[in-house]
Amino acid sequence: MSAMTLGSNNRPTILVIGAQSMVGSRFCEQIKNKYDLVQADLKGDIAVDITDPSSVNELFKSHQFEHVLLFSAFTDVDAAEAQRNEKDGICWKINVQGVQNIANASKEHDRNLIYISTDFVFDGENGPYSEEDEPSINPDEVSWYGITKLEGEKIVKSLSKYVILRIAYPYRANFNGKDDLLKRILKSYKDGSLYPMFNDQQLTPTFIDDLAPALDLILQRSQKGIFHLSSPTVTTPYDISKKLIKTFGGDDNEVKAGSLIEFLKSGPKTPRPVKGGLKVDKITQLGFKPMAWDAGIEKIHEQSKGNLI
């Protein structure tokens, strides 16, 4: 490692793009005592627009770092679906052209690119999926969001130095900028608008606090390639809702069961993985055991002192 890419006290430096995001901001909070960080965002003190090559190039020229961690993405799945096949839409510009710009700069400056991806690259017919499973190539079975993230993965895989970290339904305590799945469920319950929760959708939510220790281990071991990070146990939105509402002092009997399969049949909808989820054997064998979804709910209850919303 060259002296130029080391921060204070000979600590490695990470350029974090999307440092104010729901996932990125928590990563920065947790990792800052071990790594020096260059925290960039669209409207941050260090500003970058990843869709603008000149903005990206200026960022790379102005700061020294060894690793690039890309959190920035267009993640509103339904809003993305409304832009299907629009390569001039903001979703494609951020998730594909933006990734291309970051990848080009990473290659030019010989930096290690860590790309945060998603379980939505899979069609959700045979999950949970391992890192060796091939993502779906049938666009009719995958959301536009998933398609754009998969295009981003293909770009990153063309590099010689990269890590792709796939997560699923990330959740955390104490963040006001955006609601995650768990916070949306609690808010709906508290205002009396909780709709029937799918009991036939299989998923593996990611406890955001797992990212910092997992990525630290990946970097320490100089790993390359694809890793999954999510609950090692599979669950459903219905079971999440029951556990979440009970843990936060509500009546879990108010949770009613619904069907994603029937919901998707009822008219044009954004494709969603039904039998989804990620397998995490690879990161576990490396030495990090991700948080199970039910233990994660207990943890955010503790961290938020019972007041998540």
Secondary structure, DSSP 8 states (H G I E B T S, - for coil): --GGGB-GGG-BEEEEETTTSHHHHHHHHHHTTTSEEEEEETTSSEE--TT-HHHHHHHHHH---SEEEE------HHHHHTTTT-TTSHHHIIIIIHHHHHHHHHHHTT-EEEEEEEGGGS-SSS-SB-TTS-----GGGS-HHHHHHHHHHHHHHTSSSEEEEEE-S-B-SS--S---HHHHHHHHHHTT----EESS-BB---BGGGHHHHHHHHHHTT--EEEE-S-SS-B-HHHHHHHHHHHTT--GGG--EE-HHHHHHTSS-----SB--B--HHHHHHT-----HHHHHHHHHHHTTT---
